[in-house]
Amino acid sequence: WPSRVMVLPATPSRDAGAHSRPSQDGQGEAGPPRPRRPPAFYSSVFAQIEEVGWGQLVSATGDDGVSCLTFRVMDEQRRHHLLEITLPMNYPACPPSIAADVPYLPKLQWSESSRLKDVLCQFQEHLKVLQDYWSTMDGIDKALWVVDPTKPTYAMSHHRIALGDDCYILLHVDTHKPNSLPE
């Protein structure tokens, strides 16, 4: 097993056990019981995190402690990106959902035999596609007087540029064709 220990957050169902108190109306705990993941799910996820590398894991959260994983990914220009992977209840039969600070997300290729490392590899390939776009945006930031956004994110494709005398232009760069004439 990995050298790091993951502590699952306390939940009423885990901590209460047989000592759960009935609700005010005497009917037991309110609401339907949450579905539980099988123990094999946790073993599989921990093994998959091991494949990726525990050093890349930034956080593991969610009701069960591992349903939402955030990994640090570095692109070719050494920019750091955070990839959030949310595992559905029926993972790996269904693909995870992803979120990241990029202009658009890749469409994941998924099968029941896919693993977390496959998601990270696909995201790395997506970052390669976006390198020209980010180089173009970096060039704009260095060469022009950008007034908005003051702290741009990797997902932003527009910049407001000061031309002088209270005159501005809103520049939008096509993320798919960053070297084409901007709008």
MIGU-447598 format. One record per residue (C-alpha): residue number from 1; residue in three letters; x, y, z. Coordinates in steps of 0.5 Angstrom, whole numbers. Example, Ala and Ser with C-alpha at 12.3 -4.5 7.8 and 13.67 -1.06 7.14 Angstrom:
<sites>
1,ALA,25,-9,16
2,SER,27,-2,14
</sites>
This chain:
<sites>
1,TRP,0,0,0
2,PRO,2,7,-1
3,SER,6,11,4
4,ARG,1,16,5
5,VAL,-5,15,10
6,MET,-12,18,7
7,VAL,-16,19,13
8,LEU,-24,19,11
9,PRO,-28,24,14
10,ALA,-33,23,20
11,THR,-40,22,18
12,PRO,-46,20,22
13,SER,-47,13,19
14,ARG,-40,11,20
15,ASP,-39,14,27
16,ALA,-46,13,30
17,GLY,-46,5,28
18,ALA,-51,1,32
19,HIS,-52,7,37
20,SER,-56,12,32
21,ARG,-61,16,36
22,PRO,-68,16,33
23,SER,-70,23,30
24,GLN,-75,27,34
25,ASP,-81,23,31
26,GLY,-78,16,33
27,GLN,-78,14,26
28,GLY,-70,13,26
29,GLU,-65,17,22
30,ALA,-68,22,17
31,GLY,-68,21,9
32,PRO,-66,15,5
33,PRO,-59,11,7
34,ARG,-54,14,2
35,PRO,-51,8,-2
36,ARG,-45,5,0
37,ARG,-39,3,-5
38,PRO,-36,-4,-5
39,PRO,-29,-4,-1
40,ALA,-26,-7,-8
41,PHE,-28,0,-10
42,TYR,-23,3,-5
43,SER,-18,-2,-7
44,SER,-18,0,-14
45,VAL,-18,7,-13
46,PHE,-12,7,-9
47,ALA,-8,2,-14
48,GLN,-10,7,-19
49,ILE,-7,13,-15
50,GLU,-1,9,-14
51,GLU,0,8,-22
52,VAL,-1,16,-23
53,GLY,3,18,-17
54,TRP,1,20,-10
55,GLY,6,26,-11
56,GLN,1,29,-16
57,LEU,-5,28,-12
58,VAL,-7,35,-9
59,SER,-14,33,-5
60,ALA,-19,27,-5
61,THR,-26,29,-2
62,GLY,-33,27,-3
63,ASP,-38,24,2
64,ASP,-33,18,2
65,GLY,-27,21,2
66,VAL,-25,19,-5
67,SER,-31,21,-10
68,CYS,-27,27,-12
69,LEU,-20,27,-14
70,THR,-15,33,-16
71,PHE,-9,32,-19
72,ARG,-3,37,-21
73,VAL,-1,36,-28
74,MET,5,40,-31
75,ASP,5,42,-39
76,GLU,10,43,-43
77,GLN,12,50,-41
78,ARG,12,48,-34
79,ARG,5,51,-33
80,HIS,1,48,-27
81,HIS,-6,46,-28
82,LEU,-11,42,-23
83,LEU,-15,37,-26
84,GLU,-21,35,-22
85,ILE,-24,28,-23
86,THR,-31,26,-20
87,LEU,-32,19,-20
88,PRO,-39,17,-21
89,MET,-43,12,-16
90,ASN,-42,6,-22
91,TYR,-35,8,-23
92,PRO,-31,5,-27
93,ALA,-37,2,-31
94,CYS,-39,10,-33
95,PRO,-33,15,-34
96,PRO,-31,20,-29
97,SER,-33,27,-30
98,ILE,-27,32,-30
99,ALA,-26,40,-29
100,ALA,-20,44,-30
101,ASP,-18,51,-31
102,VAL,-18,51,-39
103,PRO,-22,54,-45
104,TYR,-25,48,-46
105,LEU,-25,40,-44
106,PRO,-23,34,-48
107,LYS,-28,29,-49
108,LEU,-26,23,-45
109,GLN,-25,16,-49
110,TRP,-27,11,-44
111,SER,-28,4,-43
112,GLU,-30,0,-37
113,SER,-22,-2,-37
114,SER,-20,5,-37
115,ARG,-16,8,-31
116,LEU,-15,14,-28
117,LYS,-8,14,-31
118,ASP,-12,14,-38
119,VAL,-16,21,-36
120,LEU,-9,24,-34
121,CYS,-6,22,-40
122,GLN,-12,25,-45
123,PHE,-11,31,-41
124,GLN,-4,32,-42
125,GLU,-5,31,-49
126,HIS,-11,36,-49
127,LEU,-6,41,-46
128,LYS,-1,40,-52
129,VAL,-6,42,-56
130,LEU,-7,49,-52
131,GLN,0,51,-52
132,ASP,0,55,-58
133,TYR,-6,59,-55
134,TRP,-3,60,-48
135,SER,4,62,-52
136,THR,-1,67,-56
137,MET,-4,70,-50
138,ASP,3,70,-46
139,GLY,5,75,-52
140,ILE,-1,79,-51
141,ASP,0,80,-44
142,LYS,8,82,-45
143,ALA,7,86,-51
144,LEU,0,90,-49
145,TRP,-3,94,-44
146,VAL,-8,89,-41
147,VAL,-13,92,-36
148,ASP,-18,86,-36
149,PRO,-17,81,-33
150,THR,-12,83,-28
151,LYS,-11,76,-26
152,PRO,-12,72,-32
153,THR,-14,65,-32
154,TYR,-12,59,-37
155,ALA,-19,59,-39
156,MET,-20,66,-41
157,SER,-20,67,-48
158,HIS,-21,75,-48
159,HIS,-17,81,-46
160,ARG,-19,88,-45
161,ILE,-13,92,-48
162,ALA,-12,100,-47
163,LEU,-10,104,-53
164,GLY,-10,111,-49
165,ASP,-14,117,-48
166,ASP,-20,112,-44
167,CYS,-20,108,-51
168,TYR,-20,100,-50
169,ILE,-21,94,-55
170,LEU,-24,88,-53
171,LEU,-19,82,-56
172,HIS,-22,75,-56
173,VAL,-17,70,-59
174,ASP,-20,63,-62
175,THR,-18,58,-58
176,HIS,-18,53,-63
177,LYS,-14,57,-68
178,PRO,-10,62,-64
179,ASN,-5,65,-69
180,SER,-11,67,-73
181,LEU,-14,74,-73
182,PRO,-17,75,-66
183,GLU,-24,78,-66
</sites>
